[in-house]
Amino acid sequence: MHLFEVYKLWDIEPVKGLGTTLWDKKGETYTDLYGGHAVISVGHCHPHYVKMLSDQLANLGFYSNAVQNSLQRDLASRLGKVCGYDDYALFLCNSGAEANENALKVASFHTGKAKVLAFRKAFHGRTSGAVAATDNPKIQSPFNETSNIVFAPLNDLEAVEKEISKGDFAAVIIEGIQGVAGIFEPTSGFLHGLRSLCDRYGCVLILDEIQSGYGRTGRFFAHQHHDVRADIVTMAKGMGNGFPIGGVLISPSIKASYGMLGTTFGGNHLACTAALAVLDIIENEHLVENAARMGEYFRKTFEGDKAIKEYRGKGLMIGMELKDEYKGLRDRLLFEKHFFTGAAGAQVIRLLPSLTISQQTAESFVNAWKELTI
Ligand SMILES: Cc1ncc(COP(=O)(O)O)c(C=O)c1O
């Protein structure tokens, strides 16, 4: 049997990782400033993470959501304290798309309405509701197309109000910072305006923090830079540092009932242990603060760089739009200098490194960049 070929792959096979370093099959080393799509939050193979997962695996790897699992309650209580939504409830699942799928479903159950407002260039995942709320027709099959989703331009409150004032919207879903699109931020005024419009028209405000959350931007969630509260927050990626886990934080105004949501694997013993280890490391090593500090270093260093048309983002969620003549830079960084970075189209380089990134590693990237752009 062969694989269903849906991914365009680099001809590189990492077989070992530590911190921000990767080794490939041939023994070559690489520096990882992408974390496999913003997933690696506390570094590859952090010893505390490895130990906690190994110990848990030796005891119990899995049992379903039909029995008590105090790891889930430990995780909810730790996460609540760290993330600033202590009075919310946590539903555990397995991925970002699944978190959004459940968030949309909860909003619809709660309001009894079907429509959802999402934003131009948004990415919310590839399952049916999540991909319908994603502004990319190329990844929507006819099965996913639905008149229940309406797109509005980001930062355009008038366009939002025009739609949701019709009264049939269950939710507005917005990324803390748009990631896949190439790093675009909602303004403070827009987020506050959205909050008021959602209150006025009875919509649930869903903040998708799957990429921008878990400390990456220098706050636990990106929307917390703006002092706005969501009704539902979704997370995944950095939550398990590579172990698949997603979470949905749900406001106390939304009531749970047995059977409303469910999953076989969600919240299993290994996933909760991975998430608990990540929180330990984030707290013990002050990684949210490090993300803010290193983000400032990158901003100061790259803003005004001759290869860059625009520097966007917050903390360690960075988009650098290149001038036309530097389009091939990402490939050169990888193949000539051995730095993994991300992209959005041909002209935006995305940096989404582990929150543990050191000053020395950041400087080595800056030096490589300068050498290639002399
Ligand atoms: C903002 C956002 N939401 C949702 C998703 C989907 O997450 P997953 O790939 O875990 O389903 C992503 C993935 O890139 C994302 O960036």
The ligand as an ORCA input file, in Angstrom:
! r2SCAN-3c Opt
* xyz 0 1
  C      -6.026     29.121     13.748
  C      -6.128     27.659     13.449
  N      -7.282     27.029     13.727
  C      -7.419     25.698     13.504
  C      -6.389     24.955     12.969
  C      -6.586     23.476     12.733
  O      -5.845     22.728     13.627
  P      -5.554     21.175     13.345
  O      -4.628     21.109     12.173
  O      -4.951     20.674     14.634
  O      -6.861     20.538     13.059
  C      -5.173     25.585     12.675
  C      -4.070     24.816     12.073
  O      -3.160     25.353     11.483
  C      -5.042     26.971     12.913
  O      -3.914     27.619     12.625
*
